[in-house]
């Protein structure tokens, strides 16, 4: 009997010794074998109404999760590296992070954001990096388009993504190269039918109305993330409210005379003093984009650097820049990067290519909400062309470029605290 009691006692002592209070999801170079799926695990835990701590600048922006057999098993199933921490180990890390001498902080993530992806129905002749990485990371999202936006459904979502969209009504400026392509003809026909269905005589007017709805969504407290041509075409549409900037092949009537002088830059989110590209045969919207001005940026040395912010004082930009490297491989798009001289001074530059005077990754506040613009089309396909096969993220589970997208996905989950700057 005594022997049995002692065995039981030693068993419970052993259990207590190995009992863990937390699961650490390391996000540094050597500690994590699948950075992208790690975000999915974090989102999954939040969806179970459990809080997570985002350890800014600690081992590449690691996540601290509550311990539990179910979470451990899910990490194993998804192939996400994790470490078991005891109470004392957890407290030691948090104490160290809180030191004024460390540029680190612990931010509480409270709620899994509801995600909407703005995308047309049906297949497009290009792929969307955000939907690909959300799918790979197993983060759920809802696809919406003009019907939902014009029907005031944006309020149902915490985070909205715009990718490779043209809000100016010029069909992506594909006219020069693809006007005879079946997909272009069908896309134009569908867009015109949709505009008519919603009571607009032109696609440019309908897209302008959509841009205004999105603007109100952000001002009211929404989070908007845009990539590629959705970035500059969105701001151009806002600046051209009430002005016809489309040539006849796009909307069947002449553009307004001297429309450049009629742009209102005070209405835009990020850009100012830009010049529109009038030539309908040129695959470009305006002087904002740096794609055609990159002659001194060879592919082999095309990288952009992430800015270093104070984790304790500037938590928002710090969150958005979390990565296991400060140098990210560049990639092209219809809108590859932004002219630094045309970025508003109130907008933060999070990533830049100093060699070419480019802003690659920018963030700003509009009303009660936030927006992030990320130049380029696909972080792991340097020059993705129309019709190219999609990127297989199983081959790029540690992509720094894709991590920036997922930083933005989790950003709305953070507990809001008073900004110090």
C-alpha angles and dihedrals in degrees: 000000000000090000090053092050091049091050090051091047093050090048093055091044088054091049092051092049093056096035109127129206099193147025116223117209101200116212102187125112099266100029101060127057095185114028094174097054088047088071089052091054090050091050090047092054091049089051087059089061093254124131125238131198118224107209102211115215091356110125094334096318101311127195126233112209132183111262122250141137092245092055092045090051092048091052089052093048092051095043096243118152115235141171129213114230129195122223092261093048092050093049092047091054093047092047091050092048092051092057112118088227092062123079090218138102142178115236120192117230110203113171137026105244119233106242129210125186116203104219136139120253116260133027121318126203090245137047132244115234092204097053089046094053093042089053093046092048090046094238112150122233140170123230115225135170141178095311092059095041094049088043090060095247095135091091088072091069136065097201131035127193126201119188135177092341128145112218093177097074094243096115095243092304087274091135096102097056106020110029090116095045114112092229092053093049091048093046092052092048093049093048092051091049091050092049091050091048089058094047101261124130093207136036090228090059093048093048090047090055090050090051090052091052090051090048090055090047091057094043088052092056107282128139116232125190120186134182138188116348094354087075104060097024089057093054092043090054091051092049092048097052106150092007124108107224096161123105120227096266088064103043106007096247137074122275120249115278113258091000092164090069091051097061115117109212093183088075096058128095104218115358137065141177093018125154120228121232106240098186107099090200093060118091094226138091104202149326090285093084120077098198096110092040097062101095091126095050109083117194093245093060099031104127134134127210126229116231121244114235133179107265093204096045104029104033096158100059089037091057092049092051098049110135145134090247135036092212117069126192112249125235136187134240140157082277104030103168141343130256105248091214091060098048111103114249090237091062120089119230107219098175131022146174102219093185091067101027092247132152107208102173124027138172137193148167123245117183107309094338142070138230134196125194118198119188122223136041111250123010092211100040109066098201108011110191132199109282096015116140116264123260116264104224091196083078093051107040092146099046111153091199093055091045089066089060092052092048086063092048092058096038095088089055092066120109107251116240132176112281114241095200 
